[in-house]
């Protein structure tokens, strides 16, 4: 069997690639003579790699575009094209390319990982979270996946989930410095959150209660009135707990699955617009009950706060 001229040329090109002599390999590839489609695809693949390794990202993107057109069944050219677009900070084009790649291969870790990167850097950390979670579902022991998912959670100020994924990354690679720095940032953000926001305001703020006591005399209560106050507070607190439990259940059992389904439909692309519409409708079907549960919770908290205000108001002698 006669060896083709391209195979002979390739035997000289591959050693250059192994030795990282990419400029020389590119020169030889441009002069190569592929005789059929398979060899042409192989030539394009090697050219794209050389362009990428030498920082010529526009040329690499053009090679991957040609590969995607000439090999419509393969997801790899579109994934690589998305990665190149990420390097060029052309995130909308990266998202489009990677969604098309997922349409070709819905179980490709690299497609979801690169999609998460593009979505996060295009200002959509919520969608990035969904993409990174899908990548980690397919490959749980990916430390960079946990790291970047932690970063995305931190951007939406979910310090608990961010901390969990930074720790997961460090369990895989204990020397991963970005994950260590992420844990520090998450702890700092959690401290700021606690300092800036207390869910019950003055009701659980010891400093404010101390000032109140020093600025005004405490309301005088008889033993019977104190017992009645305790019972009222217990009943109001029970209402708050029940309302919070209901809101939590609506969020966990209805809203979160509906939101995840909708974001997954968006991540997987536009090949099924009916699926996107259906998940969108499902989300908005669940929304009124969640909003009602939150209104009930706010009302219960206001009732408890109102009772506290009344009890902290001193008696006025007339």
C-alpha positions, 0 to 999 in steps of 0.5 A: 500500500502506497503511503500518501504524500500527506502521511509523509509530510505528517511524519515530519510535522508531528515531531515539531509539534512534540518539540513545541516548534509551532511556527515551523509546524505551521509553515509545513502544514501550509505546504502540506497536501491532504488528498481527502476530507479526513486528511483535510480535517486533520490538517485543520486540527493541527493548524488550529492547535498551532495557532492557539499555542502561539496566541494567534486566536483569530486564526485558531477560531477560523480553523475551528469554524471550518472544522465545525462546518466540515464535521457537523456531527462532532462537538469538539470543534465547537467546544474548542471554538468556544474556548478560543472565543473565551480567550478573545473575551467574545463571550456571546459568541462563545455561548452560542458556539458552546450551546451548539456543541451541547446540542451535538453532545449533551454529556461533554464536560468541557462544553458545560465547563467552558459555557459556565466560564462564558456566562459568568464573564458575560454577567450571568453568574446564575446561568454559570452556576447551572452550567458548572453544576452540570459539568460537575455532575458529569465529572465530580472530581474536577477541582477547577469546576468546584473552584469556578462554581464557588466563584459564581456562588460568591458573585450572587452572595451565596457564601454558604455554597461558595464555601462548600465548593471551595472546600470541595476543590481543596479536598481534591487539591489541597494546594490550590491557592485560588480556592484558599483565597476564595475561602477567605473572600467568602468568610469576609463576605459572610461577615459583611452580610451579618454586619449589614443585615439582621433579619429581625431588625431591633428584635434581635439586635442587642446593641439597639435593645441596650440603647432602648433600655438606657433611653427610656424606662422599661414598661412595668408589667404585673406577673399576670401581664408578663405571663400573657406577654410570654404566651403572645410572643410564643404564639407570634413566634410560632406563626413566624416559624410556620410561615418560614417553613412554608416559604422554605418548602415552596422554595425547595420543592417548587421554585428551585426545581422549576428554576433549574429546569428553566436554566437547563433548557436555556443552557442546552440551546435553542434546538427546542424552543417549546421546551424553553417556553414550557419550563418558563410557564411552569416557573411562572405557575409556581411563582404566585404561591411562593410570593404568597408564602413570602407575604405571609412570612413578612406579615408574621414578622411585622406582627412580632415586631409590632408586639415588641414595639408596643412592649418596649414603649414605656408607660406615660403618666398623665 
